[in-house]
Amino acid sequence: DRFNRAAQGVYELGSTFKIFTAAQVIDEGIVSAETILDIKGPLYFGKYKIRDHHYLGDQLTVEDIMVKSSNIGTARLAAMIGANRQRAFLQKFGLLGLTGVELPEASRAKPQIPKKWSRLSTATISYGHGISVSPLHIATAYSAIVNGGKKVIPTLVKDSKRNLEPVRIISPDTSSMLQNLSLIHISEP
């Protein structure tokens, strides 16, 4: 009779996905946080248009793309990755399958992903549109971003053995850089 929104509901969680795009391009050495990108927009994919919520300038560093939440900048980063690599990276974080948490309702929280992972899908997924996951998926994936880069498998069992030998998803350096980026800008006025 009750609906567990955290573990069962799936939602398009928008800009919370941008950090995964940044993590991938930085971890794979495609760019650094200081790399400057052209964010002039809008970007067109056929009849579809990607734009920012307001004008953010013509160029931003990767760090500022994250801080200012640029859809155009994030989509440009995703284009450097490509559909197959983006999908594989998100899979490593557990964002494309069930969480496995020990709740019956969690077995119904299958992420909604596009049937065809196109260039447009790659762009929109980079900023959290066109993909729906549960809040538990995001919390689990963010844990790996901030814990030094190791995958976390959610559990409600006190002495669970699930996370005894965690798999590394991103480097400790990438994790630290992303944490510092967040802390620097949260504390600024």
Phi, psi and chi 1 to 4 in degrees:
 res  aa     phi    psi   chi1   chi2   chi3   chi4
   1 ASP       -  -16.1  -68.8  -13.2      -      -
   2 ARG  -111.1  153.3  -59.8 -153.2  178.4 -146.6
   3 PHE  -115.8  117.7 -174.6   79.9      -      -
   4 ASN   -83.7   96.8 -177.1  -22.0      -      -
   5 ARG   -63.8  -33.7  -71.6 -168.8  167.5  121.9
   6 ALA   -71.6  -40.4      -      -      -      -
   7 ALA  -104.6  -23.1      -      -      -      -
   8 GLN  -107.3  -37.1 -176.7  178.5   -2.1      -
   9 GLY   -75.0  141.2      -      -      -      -
  10 VAL  -116.9  137.0  -67.7      -      -      -
  11 TYR  -139.8  154.9  -47.9   93.3      -      -
  12 GLU   -79.4  109.9 -117.7 -177.5   29.8      -
  13 LEU   -97.7   12.6  -65.7  171.8      -      -
  14 GLY    54.6 -133.5      -      -      -      -
  15 SER   -61.5  -12.2  -68.7      -      -      -
  16 THR   -61.5  -19.6   60.3      -      -      -
  17 PHE   -80.4  -17.9  -98.2   76.4      -      -
  18 LYS   -58.9  -33.6  -70.9  177.4 -179.7  168.1
  19 ILE   -62.3  -31.0 -163.3   73.0      -      -
  20 PHE   -71.4  -35.3  -55.5  115.2      -      -
  21 THR   -64.8  -46.6  -56.5      -      -      -
  22 ALA   -62.1  -43.5      -      -      -      -
  23 ALA   -58.2  -42.7      -      -      -      -
  24 GLN   -68.4  -48.3 -174.5  169.9   10.0      -
  25 VAL   -67.1  -32.5  -66.8      -      -      -
  26 ILE   -76.3  -45.9  -69.9  167.8      -      -
  27 ASP   -63.9  -34.9 -159.5   60.4      -      -
  28 GLU   -85.1    1.1  -67.7 -178.3    5.8      -
  29 GLY    73.7   19.4      -      -      -      -
  30 ILE   -73.2  -40.1  -63.0  169.1      -      -
  31 VAL  -143.2  172.0  -61.8      -      -      -
  32 SER  -115.3  174.0   72.2      -      -      -
  33 ALA   -63.5  -24.4      -      -      -      -
  34 GLU   -91.3   -6.1  -63.9   79.3   29.7      -
  35 THR   -60.4  134.3  -59.1      -      -      -
  36 ILE   -98.3  133.0  -63.4  172.0      -      -
  37 LEU  -121.6  149.1  -90.0   73.3      -      -
  38 ASP   -75.1  125.4  175.2    7.1      -      -
  39 ILE  -120.0   21.3   62.2  152.9      -      -
  40 LYS   -59.7  141.1  -69.2  178.5 -162.8  157.5
  41 GLY  -146.3 -175.9      -      -      -      -
  42 PRO   -78.1  166.4   25.6  -30.2      -      -
  43 LEU   -94.9  139.6  -69.5  179.1      -      -
  44 TYR  -114.1  135.7  -71.4   94.6      -      -
  45 PHE  -125.5   89.7  -70.4   83.5      -      -
  46 GLY    62.5 -124.1      -      -      -      -
  47 LYS   -85.6   -4.6   65.4 -179.6 -179.1  176.0
  48 TYR   -92.7  142.1  -61.0  100.2      -      -
  49 LYS  -124.6  132.8 -178.4  172.8   25.5  176.0
  50 ILE  -111.9  129.9  -65.7  174.4      -      -
  51 ARG  -142.5  168.0   58.4 -178.7  160.4 -140.2
  52 ASP   -89.7  161.5  -73.0  -35.0      -      -
  53 HIS   -64.9  -26.5   54.6  -70.6      -      -
  54 HIS  -159.4  170.1   65.9  -84.0      -      -
  55 TYR   -63.6  125.7  179.5   71.1      -      -
  56 LEU  -113.4    5.0  -60.9  173.1      -      -
  57 GLY   109.8 -178.5      -      -      -      -
  58 ASP   -94.6  -24.2  -69.7  -19.2      -      -
  59 GLN  -141.7  146.6  -64.8 -178.4  -34.9      -
  60 LEU  -143.4  151.5  -71.0  175.9      -      -
  61 THR   -72.8  164.1   63.3      -      -      -
  62 VAL   -59.4  -40.6  171.9      -      -      -
  63 GLU   -58.6  -46.3 -179.6  176.1   -3.0      -
  64 ASP   -70.6  -28.3  -77.4  -24.8      -      -
  65 ILE   -60.0  -40.5  -73.8  169.2      -      -
  66 MET   -71.9  -48.0  -68.0  -61.7  107.0      -
  67 VAL   -63.4  -42.1  170.1      -      -      -
  68 LYS   -90.5   -2.6  -64.3 -178.2 -179.7 -167.7
  69 SER    59.9   54.6 -163.7      -      -      -
  70 SER   -83.0  116.6  170.7      -      -      -
  71 ASN   -65.6  -41.3  -67.3  -18.2      -      -
  72 ILE   -63.5  -47.8  -65.9  170.1      -      -
  73 GLY   -61.7  -42.5      -      -      -      -
  74 THR   -66.1  -39.8  -52.5      -      -      -
  75 ALA   -64.2  -37.7      -      -      -      -
  76 ARG   -65.7  -38.7  -71.8 -163.3 -170.1  -81.7
  77 LEU   -63.4  -43.0  -68.6  170.7      -      -
  78 ALA   -62.1  -34.8      -      -      -      -
  79 ALA   -62.8  -29.6      -      -      -      -
  80 MET   -71.2  -23.3  -64.1  175.5 -170.7      -
  81 ILE   -87.4  -50.5  -62.1  165.1      -      -
  82 GLY    91.9  160.1      -      -      -      -
  83 ALA   -62.2  -49.9      -      -      -      -
  84 ASN   -64.7  -43.4  -67.9  -24.3      -      -
  85 ARG   -69.8  -37.4  -73.6  178.8   32.3 -138.4
  86 GLN   -61.4  -47.7  180.0 -168.9   51.2      -
  87 ARG   -60.5  -45.0 -173.6  177.2 -177.1  147.3
  88 ALA   -63.1  -38.6      -      -      -      -
  89 PHE   -66.3  -46.0 -168.7   75.8      -      -
  90 LEU   -64.2  -34.1  -65.4  175.9      -      -
  91 GLN   -62.8  -40.8 -179.2   68.0   47.3      -
  92 LYS   -60.5  -32.0  -72.6 -165.9  -56.0 -173.3
  93 PHE   -80.8   -5.7  -83.3   91.0      -      -
  94 GLY    83.5   17.0      -      -      -      -
  95 LEU   -86.8   -2.1  -69.7  166.5      -      -
  96 LEU  -116.6   -0.3  -55.8 -176.9      -      -
  97 GLY  -129.7 -174.3      -      -      -      -
  98 LEU   -70.2  150.6  -63.4  171.7      -      -
  99 THR   -72.1  -30.4   61.9      -      -      -
 100 GLY    82.4    4.0      -      -      -      -
 101 VAL   -64.3  149.0   73.0      -      -      -
 102 GLU   -78.3   60.7  -57.6   89.9  -11.7      -
 103 LEU  -132.8  132.5  -68.8  169.5      -      -
 104 PRO   -57.2  -39.4  -12.1   17.2      -      -
 105 GLU   -69.3  -21.4   63.3  -91.3   24.4      -
 106 ALA   -67.1  -21.3      -      -      -      -
 107 SER   -70.8   -9.5   66.8      -      -      -
 108 ARG  -103.2    2.2  -63.9 -174.5  -66.0  -87.0
 109 ALA   -96.5   56.4      -      -      -      -
 110 LYS   -78.7  125.4 -173.2  168.4 -167.9 -122.0
 111 PRO   -55.8  145.5  -26.5   36.3      -      -
 112 GLN   -98.8  117.9  -64.9  173.6   -0.9      -
 113 ILE  -126.8  160.3   61.5  174.4      -      -
 114 PRO   -67.3  145.1   17.9  -23.7      -      -
 115 LYS   -64.3  -40.5  -71.8 -174.7 -173.8  -13.9
 116 LYS  -116.9  117.8 -179.4  179.6  179.9 -122.0
 117 TRP   -87.0   86.7 -153.3  -67.0      -      -
 118 SER   -88.3  179.8   65.1      -      -      -
 119 ARG   -60.6  -40.9  -77.0 -179.0   54.6 -122.3
 120 LEU   -64.8  -43.8  175.5   60.5      -      -
 121 SER   -59.4  -43.9  -62.0      -      -      -
 122 THR   -57.2  -44.4  -59.0      -      -      -
 123 ALA   -65.1  -49.6      -      -      -      -
 124 THR   -72.7  -35.1   59.8      -      -      -
 125 ILE   -64.7  -31.2  -72.9  168.9      -      -
 126 SER   -59.3  -26.9   75.0      -      -      -
 127 TYR  -117.1   23.3   57.2   85.2      -      -
 128 GLY    85.4   18.8      -      -      -      -
 129 HIS  -114.6  145.4  -68.8  -98.2      -      -
 130 GLY    85.6    7.9      -      -      -      -
 131 ILE  -144.4  136.6 -174.0  168.6      -      -
 132 SER  -126.4  129.1  -63.2      -      -      -
 133 VAL  -135.9  170.2  -61.0      -      -      -
 134 SER   -84.7  158.1   72.1      -      -      -
 135 PRO   -57.2  -32.2  -30.5   38.9      -      -
 136 LEU   -65.2  -37.3 -177.9   57.9      -      -
 137 HIS   -57.1  -48.1  -79.7   95.1      -      -
 138 ILE   -65.6  -44.1  -74.7  -68.0      -      -
 139 ALA   -60.6  -40.8      -      -      -      -
 140 THR   -65.5  -45.3  -58.9      -      -      -
 141 ALA   -66.1  -40.8      -      -      -      -
 142 TYR   -63.9  -31.3  -96.2   75.7      -      -
 143 SER   -57.1  -41.3  -64.5      -      -      -
 144 ALA   -68.5  -32.3      -      -      -      -
 145 ILE   -63.6  -39.8  -67.7  -74.0      -      -
 146 VAL  -101.2   -5.6  -60.4      -      -      -
 147 ASN  -100.2   17.0   74.7    1.9      -      -
 148 GLY    99.3    3.1      -      -      -      -
 149 GLY    99.8   16.3      -      -      -      -
 150 LYS  -102.5  135.8  -64.8  179.3 -179.3  175.9
 151 LYS   -63.6  138.4 -176.5  173.4 -176.7  172.9
 152 VAL  -112.9  133.2  173.3      -      -      -
 153 ILE  -105.4  117.1  -59.2  169.3      -      -
 154 PRO   -65.3  143.6   24.0  -30.6      -      -
 155 THR  -150.5  151.9 -176.7      -      -      -
 156 LEU  -109.4    0.5  -61.1  172.8      -      -
 157 VAL   -89.7  121.7  177.0      -      -      -
 158 LYS   -53.8  -49.4 -177.7  177.0 -179.4 -179.9
 159 ASP  -105.4   36.9  -65.7  -36.0      -      -
 160 SER   -62.2  145.3  172.9      -      -      -
 161 LYS   -96.5    5.6  -51.8  -79.8 -171.6 -111.2
 162 ARG   -59.1  -33.8  -70.9 -177.5  169.5 -165.6
 163 ASN  -112.8   23.1  -67.5  -62.2      -      -
 164 LEU   -68.0  -37.1  -70.8  178.7      -      -
 165 GLU  -126.8   74.1  -64.8 -179.0   28.6      -
 166 PRO   -68.0  148.0   22.4  -28.8      -      -
 167 VAL   -87.1  135.5  174.4      -      -      -
 168 ARG   -78.0  129.4  178.3  159.8  -54.5  -74.2
 169 ILE  -103.9  -43.4  -58.7  173.4      -      -
 170 ILE  -131.8  162.9   58.3  173.7      -      -
 171 SER   -71.5  155.6   74.2      -      -      -
 172 PRO   -58.7  -34.8  -22.7   31.1      -      -
 173 ASP   -63.9  -43.9  -70.7  -18.0      -      -
 174 THR   -63.6  -43.9  -60.0      -      -      -
 175 SER   -58.9  -47.4  173.8      -      -      -
 176 SER   -62.8  -43.0  178.1      -      -      -
 177 MET   -62.3  -42.8 -167.8  -79.2  -55.5      -
 178 LEU   -67.6  -36.6  -66.9  169.5      -      -
 179 GLN   -64.8  -45.5  -70.5  174.8   56.4      -
 180 ASN   -64.0  -39.3  -70.4  -26.1      -      -
 181 LEU   -59.1  -44.5 -178.2  143.8      -      -
 182 SER   -65.6  -45.5  -60.7      -      -      -
 183 LEU   -66.5  -39.6  -67.9  173.2      -      -
 184 ILE   -60.2  -45.3  -70.7  166.4      -      -
 185 HIS   -85.0  -20.7  -66.3  -75.1      -      -
 186 ILE   -71.1  -35.7  -71.5  171.6      -      -
 187 SER   -82.9  -14.9   62.8      -      -      -
 188 GLU   -74.6  146.9  -72.5 -178.6   -0.3      -
 189 PRO   -69.9      -   15.4  -19.1      -      -
